[in-house]
């Protein structure tokens, strides 16, 4: 669906190699608001927090940007999902965490080698 690190700002084209189920799964994992565009042209903007495709009528659930809801939207009513909100998890991968941890460890070793004592937590 995307080669980048984030889906932020993206609108996947459902069909061909991209299924609605795959887009719903990405929206569920996304840590920002999405816009669900329905087949009737209406849109719901908010946080998609649940989905279930293993029921007779698959659906997503979301809270709108004002916190109202939850709203239940059947898959049959979804045309597409746009990733319109800021991706709060962008750059927060495990690899980024490891790099930050190693950098902090390196800074601590540099302070010890210089003879300074690092500040203590209160």
C-alpha positions as CSV (number, residue, x, y, z in Angstrom):
1,X,0.0,0.0,0.0
2,X,2.9,2.3,0.8
3,X,6.7,2.1,0.7
4,X,7.1,5.0,3.2
5,X,7.4,4.8,7.0
6,X,3.9,6.3,7.5
7,X,0.5,6.3,5.8
8,X,-0.1,10.0,6.9
9,X,-1.8,11.9,4.2
10,X,-2.4,8.8,2.1
11,X,-5.6,7.7,0.4
12,X,-5.3,4.0,-0.8
13,X,-7.1,3.0,-4.0
14,X,-9.1,0.0,-3.0
15,X,-9.3,-2.6,-5.7
16,X,-6.9,-4.7,-7.7
17,X,-4.1,-5.7,-5.2
18,X,-5.4,-3.5,-2.3
19,X,-8.4,-4.9,-0.5
20,X,-10.7,-3.1,1.8
21,X,-9.7,-5.5,4.6
22,X,-6.1,-4.5,4.2
23,X,-6.9,-0.8,4.4
24,X,-9.1,-1.3,7.4
25,X,-6.3,-3.2,9.1
26,X,-3.8,-0.4,8.4
27,X,-6.4,2.2,9.7
28,X,-6.8,0.1,12.9
29,X,-3.0,0.1,13.4
30,X,-2.7,3.8,12.5
31,X,-2.1,6.1,15.5
32,X,-3.9,9.1,14.2
33,X,-7.3,10.2,12.9
34,X,-8.6,8.8,9.7
35,X,-11.5,9.8,7.4
36,X,-13.9,7.0,6.5
37,X,-15.5,7.9,3.1
38,X,-18.8,6.1,2.8
39,X,-20.4,4.8,-0.4
40,X,-23.1,7.5,-0.1
41,X,-20.4,10.3,-0.1
42,X,-20.6,11.1,3.6
43,X,-17.5,11.2,5.7
44,X,-16.7,10.4,9.3
45,X,-13.4,11.8,10.7
46,X,-12.0,10.3,13.9
47,X,-10.1,7.5,15.5
48,X,-10.8,4.0,14.3
49,X,-10.4,1.8,17.4
50,X,-12.0,-1.5,16.5
51,X,-12.9,-3.7,13.5
52,X,-14.4,-7.2,13.0
53,X,-14.5,-9.0,9.7
54,X,-15.3,-12.4,11.3
55,X,-19.0,-11.7,11.7
56,X,-21.9,-11.9,9.2
57,X,-21.8,-8.1,8.7
58,X,-18.1,-6.9,9.1
59,X,-17.8,-3.5,10.6
60,X,-15.4,-0.8,12.0
61,X,-16.0,1.3,15.1
62,X,-14.7,4.8,15.6
63,X,-15.0,7.9,17.7
64,X,-15.3,11.2,15.8
65,X,-12.9,14.1,16.3
66,X,-15.1,15.5,19.0
67,X,-15.1,12.2,21.0
68,X,-18.7,11.3,20.1
69,X,-19.5,7.7,19.4
70,X,-18.6,5.0,19.1
71,X,-20.0,4.8,15.6
72,X,-20.3,1.4,13.9
73,X,-19.8,1.5,10.1
74,X,-20.3,-1.7,8.1
75,X,-17.6,-2.6,5.6
76,X,-20.3,-2.5,2.9
77,X,-20.7,1.2,3.4
78,X,-17.0,2.1,3.1
79,X,-15.7,3.4,-0.2
80,X,-12.2,4.2,1.2
81,X,-10.3,5.3,4.2
82,X,-8.0,8.4,4.1
83,X,-5.2,8.8,6.6
84,X,-5.8,12.4,7.4
85,X,-4.6,12.9,10.9
86,X,-1.0,13.3,12.1
87,X,0.6,9.9,12.6
88,X,1.6,10.1,16.3
89,X,3.7,6.9,16.0
90,X,5.8,8.1,13.0
91,X,9.5,7.6,13.7
92,X,8.7,5.7,16.9
93,X,9.7,2.3,15.6
94,X,11.6,-0.2,17.7
95,X,14.7,0.6,15.6
96,X,14.4,4.3,16.4
97,X,14.0,3.5,20.1
98,X,17.2,1.3,20.0
99,X,19.2,4.1,18.3
100,X,18.0,6.6,21.0
101,X,18.9,4.1,23.7
102,X,22.4,3.5,22.3
103,X,22.9,7.3,21.9
104,X,22.0,7.8,25.6
105,X,24.2,5.0,26.7
106,X,27.1,6.5,24.7
107,X,26.5,9.9,26.3
108,X,26.5,8.3,29.8
109,X,29.8,6.5,29.1
110,X,31.3,9.8,27.8
111,X,30.4,11.6,31.0
112,X,31.9,8.8,33.1
113,X,35.1,8.8,31.1
114,X,35.4,12.6,31.6
115,X,35.2,12.2,35.3
116,X,31.9,14.1,35.7
117,X,29.1,12.5,37.7
118,X,25.8,12.4,35.9
119,X,23.0,14.2,37.7
120,X,20.9,12.0,39.9
121,X,17.1,11.8,39.7
122,X,15.3,13.3,42.6
